[in-house]
Amino acid sequence: MIKPLYAFIYSLAVSLLLISGEVAAKQTSEAETSNKTSVLVWGDSLSAAYGIPQEKGWVSLLQEQYKDELDIINASISGETTQGGVTRLPDALKAHKPTLLLLELGANDGLRGFKTEVMQENLQGMIEMSQAVGAKVVLLGIRIPLNYGFTYTQKFEKVYVDLAEKYDLPLLPFLLEPVALDFDLMQRDGLHPTAAAQPKVLKHVLTVLEPEIEKMLASKNGAKSTDDEKVSADPQDAESNELNSSKLSGVATVATETN
């Protein structure tokens, strides 16, 4: 009876150590996912891949390019206005806790002829909300057709410039600049880019976004290096590993001697 008992104890000890190893590995994998830098894309149909497969949109292409470094949350909604955006944003910031917000709203305000003062107030509110929780903001501007009148279109474009200057934000003045005048790269409505246009849109976005991503990742890697140094300097983990190894070795010895 004694030999089977020690054999059972030995098997149990090995199983527990293996399970703890699997749990640790799983926790490490989850930690790596959660440690990715979170980027929230807050836009309208131009960022929501309207009229094309979702995976072809510039936001999905951005995620693919930075799949190991960034966690891209695309909360863009086709038809969204700045009023809808400012209303929804508090819950999104709380849920996703982004490090960076890509703010791409205003096109539908302009197409509906909303007052630029209201649009600016809403955009300003979203910028201040984001900065209040520690998120950096990159502003992606848009332009509207000239048939809305010279005065209105000028005031509309100036909203983005004024906000970028006031809050010292990276600004892309016109999201669709590389494709807007190429009829082959625009859908039939003349407002939304085709799937073939999306890589060009992304390349354009990266002219202002890439430097911000590099800053974030450099800052994060610097903080991680500091944390790693602290962990390696702490002997508790090493002592714990030695203790577990010692316990297993002791159980194995007893089982062998009994046999």
Number of C-alpha atoms within 10 A of each C-alpha: 5 10 14 12 11 18 18 13 15 19 14 12 17 15 12 11 14 12 12 12 12 12 12 12 12 12 12 12 12 11 11 12 14 12 13 18 19 19 23 23 21 24 25 24 19 26 25 23 24 19 14 16 11 15 13 16 25 23 25 21 16 17 18 13 11 14 13 12 16 21 19 22 18 17 16 22 19 14 16 18 23 26 18 13 25 18 13 14 17 14 10 16 17 10 9 13 18 23 21 23 24 20 23 25 31 30 24 18 20 22 12 10 13 15 13 19 12 13 22 19 16 21 25 20 18 24 23 15 16 21 16 10 14 13 20 19 26 23 24 24 22 21 19 20 11 11 8 13 10 11 9 18 18 13 13 26 19 16 19 25 16 12 18 21 11 10 13 11 17 18 22 23 17 17 21 25 15 14 20 19 11 12 12 14 19 19 16 11 7 14 15 21 27 22 21 15 22 24 16 18 21 19 15 18 22 15 13 17 21 12 11 17 19 11 11 16 15 12 11 15 12 11 11 12 11 11 12 10 10 10 12 11 10 10 9 11 12 10 11 11 10 12 12 13 12 12 12 16 13 13 17 18 13 14 19 12 8 11 11
